[in-house]
């Protein structure tokens, strides 16, 4: 889905909208609405195509986000914070990140070096 492709596919409408919008340009009596309507229609078509592609996409397997969090933790060279984890996994909610950290802490794989949202964490054995 690209705007360029949609504009290319509707080249005739594009040129017609430009022509209508340019009438009276020299006299300062031009009307941008024909081009604006055209452009908004292209955006709507792009959104509709995007929406259809999302509906067709298979759902993410269960546990994918948990795996993303665990992979991010394994990549941190040392201590990290919940904020670091959120930046490394922007599609993951803060609550899920906290749950994974608690589970890993209870399993002895990570340890908390403080309390609260600014607490630092570390993989065990580091």
C-alpha positions in Angstrom: 0.0 0.0 0.0 1.6 3.2 -1.2 0.2 6.6 -1.8 2.3 6.9 -4.9 0.7 3.7 -6.3 -2.8 4.9 -5.5 -2.1 8.3 -7.1 -0.6 6.6 -10.2 -3.7 4.3 -10.5 -6.0 7.4 -10.4 -3.8 9.6 -12.6 -6.8 10.9 -14.5 -8.6 12.0 -11.4 -5.4 13.5 -10.0 -4.9 15.7 -13.1 -8.5 16.7 -13.2 -8.4 17.7 -9.5 -5.2 19.7 -10.2 -6.8 21.4 -13.2 -10.0 22.3 -11.3 -8.0 23.6 -8.3 -5.7 25.7 -10.6 -8.6 27.5 -12.4 -8.4 31.2 -11.6 -4.9 30.9 -10.1 -3.6 34.1 -11.8 -6.5 36.1 -10.5 -6.3 34.6 -7.0 -9.7 33.0 -7.4 -8.5 29.3 -7.4 -10.2 26.7 -5.2 -8.2 24.1 -3.4 -11.2 21.9 -2.5 -11.2 19.7 -5.6 -7.5 18.7 -5.0 -8.2 18.3 -1.2 -11.2 16.1 -1.8 -9.1 14.0 -4.2 -6.2 13.7 -1.8 -8.5 12.7 1.1 -10.1 10.1 -1.1 -6.6 8.6 -1.8 -5.9 8.6 2.0 -9.2 6.9 2.7 -8.4 4.2 0.0 -5.0 3.7 1.5 -6.5 3.3 5.0 -9.1 0.8 3.7 -6.3 -1.3 2.0 -4.3 -1.2 5.2 -7.3 -2.2 7.3 -8.1 -5.1 4.9 -4.4 -6.3 5.2 -4.5 -6.2 9.0 -7.7 -8.2 9.0 -6.1 -10.8 6.8 -2.9 -11.1 8.8 -2.7 -14.1 11.1 -2.7 -13.3 14.8 0.5 -13.4 16.6 1.2 -16.7 18.4 0.5 -16.6 22.1 3.7 -15.8 24.0 5.3 -13.7 21.3 5.5 -10.6 23.4 6.8 -12.5 26.4 9.5 -13.9 24.1 10.3 -10.3 23.0 10.8 -9.2 26.6 13.0 -12.2 27.5 15.1 -11.6 24.3 15.5 -7.9 25.2 16.6 -8.7 28.7 19.2 -11.2 27.4 20.6 -8.4 25.1 21.1 -5.8 27.9 24.8 -5.7 28.7 24.3 -5.0 32.4 21.7 -3.4 34.6 18.5 -2.2 33.1 15.3 -0.4 34.1 11.6 -1.0 33.3 11.9 2.1 31.0 14.8 0.5 29.1 12.7 -2.6 28.7 9.8 -0.5 27.4 12.0 1.2 24.8 13.4 -2.1 23.7 9.8 -3.6 23.3 7.5 -0.7 22.3 4.6 -3.0 21.4 4.6 -4.5 24.9 2.5 -3.1 27.8 4.2 -2.0 31.0 2.0 -4.4 32.9 3.1 -7.4 30.8 6.8 -6.3 31.2 6.3 -6.2 35.0 4.6 -9.7 35.0 7.5 -11.1 33.0 10.1 -9.5 35.3 8.3 -10.9 38.4 8.1 -14.4 36.9 11.8 -14.2 36.0 12.6 -12.9 39.5 10.7 -15.7 41.1 12.5 -18.2 38.9 15.9 -16.7 40.0 16.8 -15.5 36.6 16.8 -11.8 37.3 17.1 -9.7 40.5 15.7 -6.3 41.4 18.3 -3.8 42.7 15.8 -1.5 44.2 12.1 -0.7 44.4 9.6 1.3 42.4 9.4 2.2 38.7 13.0 3.4 38.6 14.4 0.2 40.1 17.3 -1.3 38.2 17.3 -5.0 37.3 20.0 -7.4 36.5 20.3 -10.9 35.1 21.5 -13.3 37.8 25.0 -14.5 37.5 26.3 -11.2 36.0 
